[in-house]
């Protein structure tokens, strides 16, 4: 696919129309991966987060705003990851959240705007099980089955009954016992333990 920012992790910037055989150099034991707008995150079995690709907003978390065509490790002790358009999220083993990258709409979970080029614990949530990242909003699933959201809300993608952008997490109304979440460009979805699918945001 597209590789103008190095998002394929091949050490170069040329597009590719077929999958590369073998592995991305430097990566072993990968257990999950997520693709953002033009950057990529990978999580290995030891809890290390790797990133590569576009970095104009600090979405790689390596302390710079320079694109990278090869992976580097940016966080440890992580159990889940999510890549948004220009921001990134990671769930720590203890249930906290690391966030970094673009924060123009509060999608990092702090009130200050701008961007952050290194991972930090900014979201005031505990007991987090999973995260999802959209264009400019973020979603978290807690161990108690509740869903919390923050960031841009122009299309109602936060699910709090308003169209108000939130720089701090708000609880999604009307759902409980959730087991899985996902975030699109400007919409969000959740699957409950009894197999029901809920959706909200842009339609």
HELIX and SHEET records of a PDB file:
SHEET    1   A 4 UNK A  30  UNK A  35  0                                        
SHEET    2   A 4 UNK A  39  UNK A  44 -1                                        
SHEET    3   A 4 UNK A  49  UNK A  53 -1                                        
SHEET    4   A 4 UNK A  68  UNK A  75 -1                                        
SHEET    1   B 4 UNK A  78  UNK A  83  0                                        
SHEET    2   B 4 UNK A  87  UNK A  92 -1                                        
SHEET    3   B 4 UNK A  97  UNK A 102 -1                                        
SHEET    4   B 4 UNK A 115  UNK A 121 -1                                        
SHEET    1   C 4 UNK A 128  UNK A 133  0                                        
SHEET    2   C 4 UNK A 137  UNK A 142 -1                                        
SHEET    3   C 4 UNK A 147  UNK A 151 -1                                        
SHEET    4   C 4 UNK A 166  UNK A 171 -1                                        
SHEET    1   D 3 UNK A 178  UNK A 183  0                                        
SHEET    2   D 3 UNK A 187  UNK A 192 -1                                        
SHEET    3   D 3 UNK A 197  UNK A 201 -1                                        
END                                                                             
